[in-house]
Amino acid sequence: MSHKVEIIQTGRGGTINYTEQDTVLSFDWEFATNGADMFVPTPEQWAAYCHGRGADWAANSREEILERVAAEVRQQKAASSIVTIEDSWVHFEF
């Protein structure tokens, strides 16, 4: 499947858009003291989040989607960062 990741910065944060199947999943992010954090729905919230955006196809793909987004953000903006995916955020440590 083809997907696209777009990073939008406004000040000390912004939005990361993941587009697949003509549907956009958006995640807020902000710089932190040791890198950047992308805020994501918890595993319990994920299906409802996807449903609310018309992305029912993504309801069972949280881990795969977050790994894709993290890899693309790392490639585009933070090549040397250490990435950690947790329940409520993806952390990029510089």
DSSP file (Angstrom, degrees, kcal/mol; ACC not computed):
  #  RESIDUE AA STRUCTURE BP1 BP2  ACC     N-H-->O    O-->H-N    N-H-->O    O-->H-N    TCO  KAPPA ALPHA  PHI   PSI    X-CA   Y-CA   Z-CA
    1    1 A M              0   0    0      0, 0.0     2,-0.4     0, 0.0    19,-0.0   0.000 360.0 360.0 360.0 143.1    0.0    0.0    0.0
    2    2 A S        +     0   0    0      2,-0.0    19,-0.6     0, 0.0     2,-0.3  -0.705 360.0 169.8 -90.0 137.2    1.1    3.5   -0.8
    3    3 A H  E     -A   20   0A   0     -2,-0.4     2,-0.3    17,-0.1    17,-0.2  -0.936  19.2-150.8-141.9 165.5    1.3    6.0    2.0
    4    4 A K  E     -A   19   0A   0     15,-2.1    15,-2.9    -2,-0.3     2,-0.5  -0.996   1.9-157.4-139.7 141.9    2.7    9.5    2.6
    5    5 A V  E     -A   18   0A   0     -2,-0.3     2,-0.4    13,-0.2    13,-0.2  -0.988  11.4-173.4-122.0 125.4    3.9   11.3    5.7
    6    6 A E  E     -A   17   0A   0     11,-2.5    11,-2.9    -2,-0.5     2,-0.6  -0.974  10.2-154.2-121.2 130.0    3.9   15.1    5.8
    7    7 A I  E     -A   16   0A   0     -2,-0.4     2,-0.5     9,-0.2     9,-0.2  -0.909  10.3-170.7-106.6 122.4    5.5   17.1    8.7
    8    8 A I  E     -A   15   0A   0      7,-3.3     7,-1.8    -2,-0.6     2,-0.5  -0.955   4.9-161.0-114.6 126.1    4.1   20.5    9.3
    9    9 A Q  E     +A   14   0A   0     -2,-0.5     2,-0.4     5,-0.2     5,-0.3  -0.919  16.4 171.3-111.5 131.5    5.9   22.8   11.7
   10   10 A T  E >   -A   13   0A   0      3,-3.2     3,-0.6    -2,-0.5     2,-0.3  -0.875  68.7 -51.1-133.9 100.9    4.3   25.8   13.4
   11   11 A G  T 3  S-     0   0    0     -2,-0.4    19,-0.0     1,-0.2     0, 0.0  -0.566 123.6  -9.5  72.8-129.2    6.5   27.3   16.1
   12   12 A R  T 3  S+     0   0    0     -2,-0.3    19,-2.7    -3,-0.1     2,-0.2   0.118 136.8   7.1 -92.0  21.4    7.8   24.7   18.5
   13   13 A G  E <   +AB  10  30A   0     -3,-0.6    -3,-3.2    17,-0.3     2,-0.3  -0.837  61.0 162.6-167.4-155.5    5.5   22.0   17.3
   14   14 A G  E     -AB   9  29A   0     15,-2.2    15,-2.1    -5,-0.3     2,-0.4  -0.990  40.5 -54.7 158.3-148.0    3.0   21.1   14.6
   15   15 A T  E     -AB   8  28A   0     -7,-1.8    -7,-3.3    -2,-0.3     2,-0.5  -0.972  24.9-152.4-134.3 143.8    1.2   18.2   12.9
   16   16 A I  E     -AB   7  27A   0     11,-3.0    11,-2.2    -2,-0.4     2,-0.5  -0.985  18.4-157.8-115.6 121.7    2.3   15.0   11.2
   17   17 A N  E     -AB   6  26A   0    -11,-2.9   -11,-2.5    -2,-0.5     2,-0.6  -0.875   6.5-165.1-104.7 127.0   -0.1   13.8    8.6
   18   18 A Y  E     -AB   5  25A   0      7,-3.0     7,-2.9    -2,-0.5     2,-0.5  -0.956  12.2-167.7-107.9 118.9   -0.2   10.1    7.6
   19   19 A T  E     +AB   4  24A   0    -15,-2.9   -15,-2.1    -2,-0.6     2,-0.3  -0.935  19.3 149.0-114.8 127.6   -2.1    9.6    4.3
   20   20 A E  E >   +AB   3  23A   0      3,-2.2     3,-1.8    -2,-0.5   -17,-0.1  -0.971  69.3   7.6-152.0 142.4   -3.2    6.2    3.0
   21   21 A Q  T 3  S-     0   0    0    -19,-0.6     3,-0.1    -2,-0.3    36,-0.1   0.876 129.2 -62.3  51.5  42.4   -6.2    5.2    1.0
   22   22 A D  T 3  S+     0   0    0      1,-0.2     2,-0.4    -3,-0.0    -1,-0.3   0.716 114.3 115.9  57.9  24.2   -7.1    8.9    0.5
   23   23 A T  E <   -B   20   0A   0     -3,-1.8    -3,-2.2    32,-0.0     2,-0.5  -0.966  55.0-146.0-123.3 140.1   -7.6    9.2    4.3
   24   24 A V  E     -B   19   0A   0     -2,-0.4     2,-0.5    29,-0.2    -5,-0.2  -0.912   8.1-167.7-111.0 128.2   -5.5   11.4    6.6
   25   25 A L  E     -B   18   0A   0     -7,-2.9    -7,-3.0    -2,-0.5     2,-0.4  -0.971  18.6-157.5-107.4 124.2   -4.6   10.5   10.2
   26   26 A S  E     -B   17   0A   0     -2,-0.5     2,-0.4    -9,-0.2    -9,-0.2  -0.842  11.6-173.5-110.1 139.9   -3.1   13.6   12.0
   27   27 A F  E     -B   16   0A   0    -11,-2.2   -11,-3.0    -2,-0.4     2,-0.1  -0.998  19.6-132.9-132.0 130.1   -0.9   13.6   15.0
   28   28 A D  E     -B   15   0A   0     11,-0.4    11,-2.8    -2,-0.4     2,-0.3  -0.483  27.5-176.5 -76.4 151.1    0.3   16.6   16.9
   29   29 A W  E     -BC  14  38A   0    -15,-2.1   -15,-2.2     9,-0.3     2,-0.3  -0.975   8.9-177.2-143.9 158.7    3.9   16.9   17.9
   30   30 A E  E     -BC  13  37A   0      7,-2.2     7,-2.9    -2,-0.3   -17,-0.3  -0.990  34.4 -98.1-152.8 153.7    6.2   19.3   19.8
   31   31 A F  E     - C   0  36A   0    -19,-2.7     5,-0.3    -2,-0.3     2,-0.2  -0.450  40.1-164.4 -67.6 144.9    9.8   19.7   20.6
   32   32 A A  E >   - C   0  35A   0      3,-3.0     3,-1.0    -2,-0.1    -1,-0.0  -0.688  38.4 -90.5-121.2 176.9   10.8   18.4   24.1
   33   33 A T  T 3  S+     0   0    0      1,-0.3     3,-0.0    -2,-0.2    -2,-0.0   0.810 126.2  25.1 -62.2 -29.5   13.9   19.0   26.2
   34   34 A N  T 3  S-     0   0    0     58,-0.0    60,-1.9    60,-0.0     2,-0.3   0.099 136.0 -45.3-123.6  23.5   15.7   16.0   24.6
   35   35 A G  E <  S-CD  32  93A   0     -3,-1.0    -3,-3.0    58,-0.3     2,-0.3  -0.936  81.5 -49.8 157.6-130.3   14.0   15.7   21.2
   36   36 A A  E     -CD  31  92A   0     56,-2.2    56,-3.2    -2,-0.3     2,-0.4  -0.994  35.1-148.0-146.7 148.3   10.5   15.7   20.0
   37   37 A D  E     -CD  30  91A   0     -7,-2.9    -7,-2.2    -2,-0.3     2,-0.5  -0.970   2.2-158.7-120.8 133.0    7.2   14.0   21.0
   38   38 A M  E     -CD  29  90A   0     52,-2.8    52,-2.5    -2,-0.4     2,-0.4  -0.955  20.6-138.0-107.7 123.1    4.4   13.0   18.6
   39   39 A F  E     + D   0  89A   0    -11,-2.8   -11,-0.4    -2,-0.5    50,-0.3  -0.677  28.5 175.3 -87.1 130.7    1.1   12.5   20.5
   40   40 A V        -     0   0    0     48,-2.2     2,-0.1    -2,-0.4   -13,-0.1  -0.920  36.8 -92.6-132.7 155.1   -0.9    9.5   19.4
   41   41 A P        -     0   0    0      0, 0.0     5,-0.1     0, 0.0    48,-0.1  -0.399  48.5-110.2 -63.4 143.9   -4.1    7.8   20.6
   42   42 A T    >>  -     0   0    0      1,-0.1     4,-1.6    46,-0.1     3,-0.7  -0.218  34.2 -99.0 -66.0 165.1   -3.6    5.0   23.1
   43   43 A P  H 3> S+     0   0    0      0, 0.0     4,-0.5     0, 0.0    -1,-0.1   0.864 127.4  52.6 -54.6 -35.1   -4.2    1.4   21.9
   44   44 A E  H 34 S+     0   0    0      1,-0.2     4,-0.3     2,-0.1     3,-0.1   0.792 114.6  41.0 -71.6 -27.4   -7.6    1.6   23.7
   45   45 A Q  H <> S+     0   0    0     -3,-0.7     4,-2.4     1,-0.1    -1,-0.2   0.614  92.4  89.3 -91.6 -15.4   -8.5    4.9   21.8
   46   46 A W  H  X S+     0   0    0     -4,-1.6     4,-2.7     1,-0.2     5,-0.2   0.883  84.2  48.6 -57.7 -50.2   -7.1    3.9   18.4
   47   47 A A  H  X S+     0   0    0     -4,-0.5     4,-2.6     1,-0.2    -1,-0.2   0.909 114.5  46.3 -60.3 -43.1  -10.2    2.2   16.8
   48   48 A A  H  > S+     0   0    0     -4,-0.3     4,-2.4     2,-0.2    -1,-0.2   0.896 111.4  52.8 -66.1 -39.6  -12.5    5.1   17.8
   49   49 A Y  H  X S+     0   0    0     -4,-2.4     4,-0.7     2,-0.2    -2,-0.2   0.941 112.3  44.7 -58.8 -48.5   -9.9    7.6   16.5
   50   50 A C  H ><>S+     0   0    0     -4,-2.7     5,-3.0     1,-0.2     3,-1.1   0.917 112.1  51.8 -63.1 -44.5   -9.7    5.8   13.1
   51   51 A H  H ><5S+     0   0    0     -4,-2.6     3,-1.6     1,-0.3    -1,-0.2   0.901 105.3  56.2 -60.0 -41.7  -13.5    5.5   12.9
   52   52 A G  H 3<5S+     0   0    0     -4,-2.4    -1,-0.3     1,-0.3    -2,-0.2   0.668 110.2  45.7 -66.1 -16.4  -13.9    9.2   13.5
   53   53 A R  T <<5S-     0   0    0     -3,-1.1    -1,-0.3    -4,-0.7   -29,-0.2   0.245 118.4-107.1-109.0  10.7  -11.7   10.0   10.6
   54   54 A G  T < 5S+     0   0    0     -3,-1.6    -3,-0.2    -4,-0.2     3,-0.2   0.790  86.1 121.6  70.7  26.9  -13.3    7.5    8.2
   55   55 A A    > < +     0   0    0     -5,-3.0     3,-2.3     1,-0.2     4,-0.3  -0.345  14.9 145.1-118.4  49.8  -10.3    5.2    8.4
   56   56 A D  G >   +     0   0    0      1,-0.3     3,-1.5    -5,-0.2     4,-0.3   0.803  68.4  69.1 -57.3 -28.3  -11.9    2.0    9.7
   57   57 A W  G 3  S+     0   0    0      1,-0.3     3,-0.3    -3,-0.2    -1,-0.3   0.730  98.8  51.0 -60.5 -22.1   -9.3    0.1    7.5
   58   58 A A  G X  S+     0   0    0     -3,-2.3     3,-2.1     1,-0.2    -1,-0.3   0.465  77.9 100.6 -95.5  -2.4   -6.6    1.3   10.0
   59   59 A A  T <  S+     0   0    0     -3,-1.5     3,-0.3    -4,-0.3    -1,-0.2   0.790  91.1  35.8 -58.5 -31.3   -8.4    0.2   13.2
   60   60 A N  T 3  S+     0   0    0     -3,-0.3    -1,-0.3    -4,-0.3     4,-0.1   0.147 106.6  71.5-106.8  19.0   -6.2   -2.9   13.5
   61   61 A S    <>  +     0   0    0     -3,-2.1     4,-2.7     1,-0.1     5,-0.3   0.028  52.0 124.7-123.6  27.0   -3.0   -1.5   12.2
   62   62 A R  H  > S+     0   0    0     -3,-0.3     4,-2.9     1,-0.2     5,-0.3   0.939  77.9  44.5 -55.3 -54.2   -1.8    0.9   15.0
   63   63 A E  H  > S+     0   0    0      1,-0.2     4,-2.2     2,-0.2    -1,-0.2   0.917 115.6  47.6 -59.5 -45.9    1.6   -0.6   15.4
   64   64 A E  H  > S+     0   0    0      2,-0.2     4,-2.0     1,-0.2    -1,-0.2   0.914 114.3  46.3 -62.7 -44.4    2.3   -0.8   11.7
   65   65 A I  H  X S+     0   0    0     -4,-2.7     4,-2.8     2,-0.2    -2,-0.2   0.932 112.9  48.5 -66.0 -46.1    1.1    2.7   11.0
   66   66 A L  H  X S+     0   0    0     -4,-2.9     4,-2.7    -5,-0.3    -1,-0.2   0.871 110.8  51.6 -64.3 -35.4    3.1    4.2   13.9
   67   67 A E  H  X S+     0   0    0     -4,-2.2     4,-2.4    -5,-0.3    -1,-0.2   0.902 111.0  48.3 -65.8 -40.2    6.2    2.4   12.8
   68   68 A R  H  X S+     0   0    0     -4,-2.0     4,-2.3     2,-0.2    -2,-0.2   0.940 113.8  46.2 -63.0 -47.1    5.8    3.7    9.3
   69   69 A V  H  X S+     0   0    0     -4,-2.8     4,-2.8     1,-0.2     5,-0.3   0.941 113.2  49.3 -61.9 -47.4    5.3    7.3   10.5
   70   70 A A  H  X S+     0   0    0     -4,-2.7     4,-2.4     1,-0.2    -1,-0.2   0.911 111.8  48.8 -59.6 -43.7    8.2    7.0   12.9
   71   71 A A  H  X S+     0   0    0     -4,-2.4     4,-2.2     1,-0.2    -1,-0.2   0.901 113.6  46.4 -64.0 -40.7   10.5    5.7   10.2
   72   72 A E  H  X S+     0   0    0     -4,-2.3     4,-2.6     2,-0.2     5,-0.2   0.904 112.7  48.7 -70.8 -41.4    9.5    8.4    7.8
   73   73 A V  H  X>S+     0   0    0     -4,-2.8     4,-3.0     2,-0.2     5,-1.0   0.923 112.0  50.5 -62.4 -43.2    9.9   11.2   10.3
   74   74 A R  H  X5S+     0   0    0     -4,-2.4     4,-0.8    -5,-0.3    -2,-0.2   0.925 112.6  46.3 -60.3 -44.9   13.3    9.9   11.3
   75   75 A Q  H  <5S+     0   0    0     -4,-2.2     4,-0.2    -5,-0.2    -2,-0.2   0.906 119.2  40.3 -64.6 -42.4   14.4    9.8    7.7
   76   76 A Q  H  <5S+     0   0    0     -4,-2.6    -2,-0.2    -5,-0.1    -1,-0.2   0.875 137.4   0.6 -76.5 -38.3   13.0   13.3    6.9
   77   77 A K  H  <5S+     0   0    0     -4,-3.0    -3,-0.2    -5,-0.2    -2,-0.1   0.634 129.7  35.4-130.0 -20.4   14.0   15.2   10.0
   78   78 A A    ><< +     0   0    0     -5,-1.0     3,-2.1    -4,-0.8    -3,-0.1  -0.380  53.6 161.8-143.4  59.1   15.8   13.2   12.7
   79   79 A A  T 3  S+     0   0    0      1,-0.3    -1,-0.1    -4,-0.2    -4,-0.1   0.778  80.4  43.3 -57.0 -32.3   18.2   10.7   11.1
   80   80 A S  T 3  S+     0   0    0     -6,-0.1    -1,-0.3     2,-0.1    -5,-0.1   0.363  90.5 118.2 -96.6   7.1   20.3   10.1   14.2
   81   81 A S    <   -     0   0    0     -3,-2.1     2,-0.5    -7,-0.2    13,-0.2  -0.309  63.6-127.9 -75.5 156.3   17.4   10.0   16.7
   82   82 A I  E     -E   93   0A   0     11,-2.2    11,-2.8     2,-0.0     2,-0.4  -0.920  28.5-147.9 -99.4 125.9   16.4    7.1   18.9
   83   83 A V  E     -E   92   0A   0     -2,-0.5     2,-0.4     9,-0.2     9,-0.2  -0.821  17.4-178.3-104.5 132.2   12.7    6.3   18.4
   84   84 A T  E     -E   91   0A   0      7,-2.3     7,-3.0    -2,-0.4     2,-0.6  -0.995  11.9-156.3-127.7 125.5   10.5    4.9   21.1
   85   85 A I  E     +E   90   0A   0     -2,-0.4     5,-0.2     5,-0.2     2,-0.2  -0.903  24.3 166.6-103.2 121.3    6.8    4.1   20.5
   86   86 A E        -     0   0    0      3,-3.0   -46,-0.0    -2,-0.6    -2,-0.0  -0.601  50.5 -85.3-123.2-176.2    4.7    4.1   23.7
   87   87 A D  S    S+     0   0    0      1,-0.2     3,-0.1    -2,-0.2    -2,-0.0   0.887 122.5  20.8 -61.8 -41.7    1.0    4.1   24.5
   88   88 A S  S    S+     0   0    0      1,-0.1   -48,-2.2   -46,-0.1     2,-0.3   0.504 127.0  13.8-110.2  -6.0    0.4    7.9   24.2
   89   89 A W  E     -D   39   0A   0    -50,-0.3    -3,-3.0   -48,-0.1     2,-0.5  -0.992  56.4-125.8-159.9 165.6    3.3    9.1   22.1
   90   90 A V  E     -DE  38  85A   0    -52,-2.5   -52,-2.8    -2,-0.3     2,-0.5  -0.993  34.1-154.0-113.9 124.0    6.2    8.4   19.8
   91   91 A H  E     -DE  37  84A   0     -7,-3.0    -7,-2.3    -2,-0.5     2,-0.6  -0.862  10.9-163.8-107.5 132.5    9.4   10.0   21.2
   92   92 A F  E     -DE  36  83A   0    -56,-3.2   -56,-2.2    -2,-0.5     2,-0.6  -0.948  12.7-160.5-112.2 108.5   12.4   11.0   19.0
   93   93 A E  E      DE  35  82A   0    -11,-2.8   -11,-2.2    -2,-0.6   -58,-0.3  -0.811 360.0 360.0 -96.7 123.5   15.4   11.5   21.2
   94   94 A F              0   0    0    -60,-1.9   -59,-0.2    -2,-0.6    -1,-0.1   0.415 360.0 360.0 -90.8 360.0   18.2   13.6   19.7
